[in-house]
Amino acid sequence: MEQDADKRSPPWRHFVIKPLSNDYRGTPAEHARRMILWVSAHRTTSVEKIGEIIWELAHSGNPPMRLLLGSEAVESMPDKLRQTIEEVEDWKFLFTDDADDT
């Protein structure tokens, strides 16, 4: 019986991720659960390495604003930055001096 529970609730290191109760559906807790399950299934970066990185950054004088964990995150960041720059360019007219005249 306990083995069946492990199949439904995969272990996350020393935690067991239990099924979500109805009270938590549609909340940040549901999103966090999905993310943990996704990471545990894909494991693009080792959990131990992530822990070491976070520990080191928490004790650094100048940590990065965004923490990219894994090669997929690093590879996708230039596209995300390009999208952000394009969005700023599309909407910067709202913040020009001409907009103050209205």
NULUMDO-750978 format. One line per 8 residues: number of its first residue (from 1); their letters; for each residue x, y negated, z of N, C-alpha, C. Coordinates in steps of 0.1 Angstrom, whole numbers, always signed. Example, Ala and Ser with C-alpha at 12.3 -4.5 7.8 and 13.67 -1.06 7.14 Angstrom:
2
1) AS) +132:+57:+78:+123:+45:+78:+132:+33:+78 | +128:+22:+71:+137:+11:+71:+129:+0:+79
REM end
This chain:
102
1) MEQDADKR) +8:+12:+0:+0:+0:+0:+9:-13:+0 | +19:-13:+8:+28:-24:+9:+35:-26:-5 | +38:-15:-12:+45:-17:-25:+35:-23:-35 | +22:-20:-34:+12:-27:-43:+12:-42:-40 | +13:-46:-27:+13:-60:-24:+25:-67:-30 | +37:-60:-30:+49:-66:-35:+47:-68:-51 | +40:-59:-57:+38:-61:-72:+29:-73:-75 | +19:-75:-66:+10:-87:-68:+17:-100:-63
9) SPPWRHFV) +25:-99:-53:+31:-110:-47:+46:-109:-47 | +53:-113:-58:+67:-111:-59:+75:-118:-48 | +85:-112:-43:+93:-119:-33:+101:-130:-39 | +102:-141:-31:+111:-152:-35:+121:-153:-24 | +133:-146:-26:+143:-145:-16:+137:-139:-3 | +135:-147:+8:+130:-141:+20:+115:-144:+22 | +109:-151:+12:+95:-154:+12:+87:-144:+3 | +75:-143:+6:+66:-135:-3:+55:-146:-8
17) IKPLSNDY) +54:-147:-21:+45:-156:-26:+31:-149:-27 | +22:-153:-18:+9:-147:-18:-1:-153:-28 | -11:-146:-31:-22:-152:-40:-27:-165:-34 | -31:-174:-42:-35:-187:-38:-50:-187:-34 | -53:-193:-23:-67:-193:-19:-75:-204:-27 | -88:-203:-27:-96:-212:-35:-94:-226:-30 | -91:-228:-17:-90:-242:-12:-78:-249:-18 | -68:-242:-24:-56:-248:-29:-56:-248:-44
25) RGTPAEHA) -66:-244:-51:-67:-244:-65:-68:-259:-70 | -60:-262:-80:-60:-276:-85:-52:-286:-77 | -44:-281:-68:-36:-290:-59:-21:-289:-63 | -13:-297:-57:+1:-296:-59:+7:-282:-55 | +0:-276:-45:+4:-263:-40:+3:-253:-51 | -7:-254:-59:-9:-244:-70:+2:-246:-80 | +6:-259:-83:+17:-261:-93:+30:-256:-87 | +32:-259:-75:+45:-254:-69:+46:-239:-69
33) RRMILWVS) +35:-232:-67:+34:-217:-67:+38:-213:-82 | +31:-219:-92:+34:-215:-106:+49:-217:-109 | +55:-228:-104:+69:-231:-107:+78:-221:-101 | +75:-217:-88:+83:-207:-82:+83:-194:-89 | +70:-190:-93:+69:-177:-100:+76:-178:-113 | +75:-189:-120:+82:-190:-133:+97:-189:-131 | +102:-197:-122:+117:-196:-120:+121:-182:-116 | +113:-176:-107:+117:-162:-103:+117:-153:-115
41) AHRTTSVE) +108:-155:-124:+107:-146:-136:+119:-149:-146 | +122:-162:-148:+132:-165:-158:+146:-166:-152 | +148:-171:-140:+161:-172:-134:+172:-176:-143 | +170:-188:-149:+180:-194:-158:+192:-198:-150 | +191:-201:-138:+202:-205:-129:+200:-197:-116 | +211:-193:-110:+210:-185:-98:+205:-193:-87 | +196:-188:-78:+191:-195:-67:+202:-199:-57 | +212:-191:-56:+223:-194:-47:+230:-207:-52
49) KIGEIIWE) +233:-207:-65:+240:-218:-71:+231:-231:-70 | +218:-230:-72:+210:-242:-70:+211:-247:-56 | +210:-238:-46:+212:-242:-32:+225:-249:-29 | +236:-243:-35:+249:-250:-33:+249:-264:-39 | +243:-265:-51:+243:-278:-58:+235:-288:-49 | +223:-284:-45:+215:-293:-37:+222:-297:-24 | +228:-288:-18:+236:-291:-5:+247:-301:-8 | +254:-299:-19:+265:-308:-22:+260:-322:-25
57) LAHSGNPP) +249:-322:-33:+244:-335:-37:+238:-343:-25 | +232:-335:-15:+226:-341:-4:+237:-348:+5 | +249:-343:+4:+260:-349:+12:+269:-358:+3 | +265:-361:-9:+274:-370:-17:+269:-384:-15 | +278:-393:-18:+276:-407:-17:+267:-413:-29 | +268:-406:-40:+261:-412:-52:+255:-400:-60 | +244:-394:-55:+238:-383:-62:+230:-388:-74 | +228:-379:-84:+221:-384:-96:+207:-386:-93
65) MRLLLGSE) +200:-394:-101:+186:-397:-100:+178:-385:-103 | +183:-377:-113:+176:-365:-118:+186:-354:-117 | +181:-343:-112:+189:-331:-110:+185:-321:-121 | +194:-319:-130:+191:-309:-141:+197:-296:-137 | +188:-286:-135:+192:-273:-131:+190:-263:-143 | +201:-258:-148:+200:-248:-158:+203:-254:-172 | +207:-246:-181:+211:-250:-194:+199:-256:-202 | +187:-250:-200:+175:-255:-207:+172:-270:-203
73) AVESMPDK) +174:-273:-191:+171:-286:-186:+181:-296:-192 | +194:-292:-192:+204:-300:-197:+202:-302:-212 | +199:-292:-219:+197:-293:-234:+185:-301:-238 | +174:-301:-229:+162:-308:-233:+163:-323:-229 | +172:-327:-220:+172:-341:-215:+175:-351:-227 | +184:-349:-236:+185:-359:-247:+172:-362:-254 | +164:-352:-257:+151:-354:-264:+142:-362:-255 | +142:-359:-242:+133:-366:-233:+137:-381:-232
81) LRQTIEEV) +150:-383:-232:+155:-397:-231:+152:-405:-244 | +153:-398:-255:+149:-405:-268:+134:-408:-268 | +126:-399:-263:+111:-402:-262:+109:-414:-253 | +116:-414:-242:+114:-426:-233:+118:-439:-239 | +129:-439:-246:+134:-451:-253:+123:-455:-263 | +118:-446:-271:+108:-449:-281:+95:-455:-274 | +91:-449:-263:+80:-454:-256:+82:-469:-251 | +94:-471:-246:+97:-485:-241:+97:-494:-253
89) EDWKFLFT) +102:-490:-264:+102:-499:-276:+88:-502:-281 | +79:-491:-280:+65:-493:-285:+58:-503:-276 | +61:-504:-263:+53:-511:-254:+60:-524:-248 | +72:-526:-253:+79:-538:-247:+73:-551:-250 | +65:-552:-261:+59:-565:-264:+50:-570:-252 | +45:-560:-244:+37:-564:-232:+45:-573:-222 | +58:-571:-222:+66:-577:-212:+76:-588:-218 | +73:-593:-230:+81:-603:-235:+76:-617:-230
97) DDADDT) +84:-628:-232:+80:-641:-228:+67:-645:-234 | +64:-641:-246:+51:-645:-253:+39:-640:-245 | +41:-628:-239:+29:-623:-231:+26:-632:-219 | +35:-640:-214:+33:-649:-203:+24:-660:-206 | +22:-663:-219:+14:-675:-224:-1:-671:-223 | -4:-659:-221:-19:-656:-221:-25:-658:-208
REM end
